[in-house]
Structures are given as structure tokens and as C-alpha cells.
Amino acid sequence: MGARAVLAVLAIALTGWLAVHLTSTPVAGLGQQVDAHLHASGVASPITAVLLNFRALDTLYEVSVLAVALIATLSLEPTRQPRVPPSPGPLLVWLVPRLTPVMLLLAGYLWWAGSTRPGGAFQAGATIAGLLLLLALKGPDPGLQGRGGHALAMAGPLWFLLVGSATALAGSAFLQYPDAWVKTLILTVEGVLTAAIGVTLALLAGGGRRQA
Amino acid sequence: MSGAEVPLAYALVGMVVLVRALYALFVRPHLLHKLVAGNLAASGVFLVITYAPDGGPPDPVAQALVLTGIVVSVAVTAYGAALLARLNETSGKPYLEHDHEA
């Protein structure tokens, strides 16, 4: 129990130290620089501008992390206990078909809204993932565990890379969109990412297991 | 972007969550506890990062950073859970060997 007591004291000391620094350290954020260059980003939402334009490379890495996590999870082959087939209650049977169009609409809205206000590929992708999980719970399974689903999951980073390479070949830097194409490119990248992130998250939530 | 300011209380709560979760991460031997604790610690960090000391709306770069962090922590959690399930299937217990003996 001695070690735990020491840890607890350390934890309390750390909290105090962090609190002092948090309240006393002045922070110079990048908000003003983002606002100053927002007009050049092709979108009106500063967060989307950072994610898909100013720091698009970080977002490419981020979707790559998702893809690597999926590949790693699938490679564990946790196939000894197949997933239990769904036995949906009356609520799921009634609710899921009615919820499906609403969730698709919501995902579409979040994707489109990302250019002007909070929203974007990750929020829309999470909605798609929720829908796919609901469909899997109700049954029949949407059947994304096969090659089609895996290809869809990998389409996000691949399309992002393709757009980046195209801009590089066209004369700008990697992922530096030409002015006339900014909004179109951001929206198509976000659209493909929405589908890919949705499928990836749903597959990750399933633990890579096949339907029994 | 939300125009609401982020009060200091959020950042302080985030800090308490972070430290409490770190404590659980070290103390609890069950790997599912560790996984949840790691997630909670990350959530605490996110609350701290989006805190805007000047009382204005949170920095857009910080928000983008947190959004990225959430996605990465989801990926890490999913892979950790898959590893944990595999370990449990293979060894029959959800602990690391030396943690279980301690």
C-alpha cells in the first residue's frame, strides 16, 4: 500500500503544479493568424481550414493512423470466438429502418456544414459508423468485413494522397490546392473521408470479427 | 466555430480528470481499467488544450488538434481492446503477467 500512497501524493502535487502553470502562463495562440488567412482557405470555418488546408498533412497522417489501427486490429485475427449473430429486440427492428434515412441526412449535413460551421468528415464519419453499427445489431449485417469494406476503409488515405500528389504534379506543393479548386477539393476529400472513416470506425468497433 | 468562451473551470476539471486517470492507469492491474483510464486521461488533456485564457473562443488550431486527438484515441482504444480480447483468448486472463503477481 506504500507505493499507492506515494503515487497519490505525487498525483495531488502534479495537479497543483499544473493548476499554477495553467493560470499563470500567458498563451499566444494561432487564432489571429488563422483568421488573417481564412479567406485564402476556401472555407469559412476556421477549424475546417486548419484541418483540410493549413495543416492538411496532419489530417492525412490522422486518417493513416486510423487505417493502420484497422490493419493492426484485423491482423490479430481474433477469430476463435465469432461474433454472436444479432438477435434484435422489437425496439431495434422498429427503430433502425426509420432512423436510417435520418442518420444519412445528418451525415450529409455534417459533411456539407464542415465548410462553414462546426462539422466535417470526422463528425459525419462517426454518424455513418453509428448507423452501420445499428444496422449490424439489427441484422442482416451490412457485410463490410469482406474486401469491399476493407477497400472502402483504405479509400480515405489513398484519395487524400492522390489529391496531394496531383497538386504536387500540377506545380504547387504537396496538398497545396490551386485557388480555383480549393472548395471543390476540400469537399471531395471530406466526402471520401466521411465514407472511409465511417466504415473504418464500424470495422474497428466490430474488432475485425467475422459474422458467425 | 462556437462563440462561447471556455471558463477556467473546464480546464481545472480536465486537469483533475487527467491526474485521477493517470493514477488509475498506474494502480489498476486489469487491462480494461488501464484502457478506460488512458481514454479518460486523454479527455482531460483535451479539456485543458481548448481552454482559452483570454476569455475568447477557443483557438481554432487547438480545436483541430483536439479533434485529431479524439480520432487517434478512438483508434488506439479500438486496437487496445482488440489486443486485450486476443490476450484474454490466448492466456485466459486480462492481466499482464507481472502485474497479476504483484
Interface residues (C-beta under 8 A of the other chain):
Chain A: R4 L7 A8 A11 I12 L14 T15 L18 A19 L22 T23 T25 P26 V27 G29 L30 G31 V34 S45 P46 I47 A49 V50 L51 R55 D58 T59 E62 V65 L66 V68 A69 L70 A72 T73 L76 P78 R80 Q81 R117 P118 F122 I197 L201 L204 A205 G207 G208
Chain B: M1 S2 L8 A11 L12 M15 V16 L18 V19 R20 L22 Y23 F26 V27 V48 Y51 A52 P53 D54 G56 P57 D59 P60 V61 A62 Q63 A64 L67 T68 I70 V71 V72 V74 A75 V76 A78 Y79 A81 A82 L83 A85 R86 E89
